[in-house]
Amino acid sequence: MNYIISGKNIDVTEGLKNAVYDKLSKLEKYFAEDAVAQVTFSVEKDRQKIEVTIPMKGHIIRAEQVSDDMYVSIDLVLEVIERQVNKHKKKLIDKEQNAAYLQNSFVEEETDEDDEIKIVRSKRFAVKPMYPEDACIQMDLLGHNFYVFRNAETEEVNVVYKRKGNTYGLIEPEF
């Protein structure tokens, strides 16, 4: 497994790197040798946060944990990822076992009626230029979890969304 380790507002020490290698090496039994684990450390106020993302074909295993100690966060994120991997494995096994009860011709037959995505509602609205902070206020006034707007600074379409702990996120797409 390959690791991409980075830090936001924190210098990633050799001790942190070694802790990641030591703890996350337990995950190597689940993944192929060419799998990549993206590990990001960040510090905000007194919060020590670690985010681990492992992209897989068709899925993403992702976990983040926050605590007062970065080493505790590493242990916690390892538990979450192991749980997610085992859940994913169980889904694969269930899918394979359920398929064993069906005729091969039926399993291989393509059906497009149930798998078709149906859009049942669409909206059109004017996208006004505003600052991200104003978009957050507008989102709260509407009682929504996200809000699409044109950023007054960049003239790009952005999205603000609610996060855990009464915080907000901003999505700035790159084209």
N, C-alpha and C positions, 0 to 999 in steps of 0.2 A: 504494500500500500504506500502510495506517495502522499506527502503532506505539504500543504501550502499554509504556512503560518504567518499571520500578520497581526499588527496591533494598532488600535486607535486610542490615542491619548495615553499610550503605555509603551515602554521599551520592552520588547520581548527578550527576556534573559535566557541564558543557556539552561537555567534551572527550570523555567517554564517549558522550554522546548523539550527537555529531557522528560519532564512529567507527561507531556503530551505523547511523546514517543512510547513511554513506558505504559501508560494507561490505555491509549488507543490501539496499541499493538495487539491487545486482546480481541479487537474487532477484525483482525486480519484473517481469522479463520472463517469469517462470513463472506469476505469479498475477494475478488480476483486480484492478482498481483498489480495490475495496471489501474486499479481503482484510486481515485484521488479524494483525499479528505481536506477540505478547506477549513482551517481553524482561524478564528478571529478573536483576539482578546480586546476588551475595551474597558475603560474605567470612566464612570460618570459619578461625580460626587463620591460617595463611599461605596458605590456598587461595583463589584468585580464581576464582569460578564464574559462568558465564553460562548461563541457560536460555532457549531460544527455542521458543515454541509457536505454530504456525500452524494453526488449525482450518480444515478443508475439509469439504465435504459428504461425510459418510460416513467421513472419515479425519482423522487429525491428524498433522501433520508436527511432530516434536519432537526437539530435540537439546540436550544439555548438555555443557559442557566445563569442565575445571578445569585451571588452570596457576598459575604464580607471578606472571604478569602478565595483567591483565584484557584488554589489547589483543591479546595472543597468544590468549587464550581466544575473543575475538570472531572472529579469523581461523579458528581451529579449528572453531568451531560453524558458520561459513559453509560450510566444506567438507563437513561432515556433512549439513547441510540440502540442499545441492546434490546430493549423492549420493542422498539419500532421494527428492528430487523426480524425479531421472532414473530411479530404480528404479520409482517409481510410474507415471511416464509410459510406461516400457517395459511394465509390466503392462497398462496400458490399451490400448496398441497391440497387444500379443499377444492380448488378449481380443478386440479388434475383428477382427484378422486371422484368428484361429481361427474366429470366428463366420462369416466370409465363405465358408468351406468347407461350411457347413451350409445346409440349406433354411431360408428365412425362416419358414415355418410351424413348423418344429421349434424354431428359436431363440425365437420368440415364445410357443410353447406353455409353459404353466405346469406345472412338475412339483413335486410336494410330497413325494415319497418320499425323494429324496436330500438335499433342502434342510432337511428336518425335523430339528430338534434333538432328540436322544434322550438323556435322562438315564438313565445305566446304574447309578448308585449314589447313594443318599442316606443321610445320617447325621442322627441326632438326638442332641443332647447338652445337658447343663445348662450355662448360661452363668453362671459365678460372678463376682461383683463382685471386681475386683482392680485394682491400680495398673498402669499401662503397663510399668513396669520389671519387675514380677512376671510379667506376660504374656510379656515377652521371655525371661525365664528359663525359663518353662514351655514356650515354643516351642522353645528350644534343647534342653531335656530330651527333648522329643518328636521332635526332628530334623526339624521342619517348616519351611517357608519363610514361613508366615504363621500367625497365631493370632487367633481371634475371642474377644472377652471383653466383659464389662460393666465399664465404667470406674467404679471405686469413688467417684471424685470427682464425675462428672457424671451417673452412672446411665444413660449412653447406651451402645449397642453400638458398640465400636471394633474395629479390626483393627491388629495390629502385623505388620510384615513385614521380611525381611532385605534389605539394600541392599548395593551394592558396598562394599568396603573395611571389612568387619565392622561396618557401622553398621546402625541400625534406622530404620524409618519407622512413623508412626502415622497411621491414617486415622480421622477423626472425621466421620462423615456428618452432613449437615444435612438436616433434614426440614421 
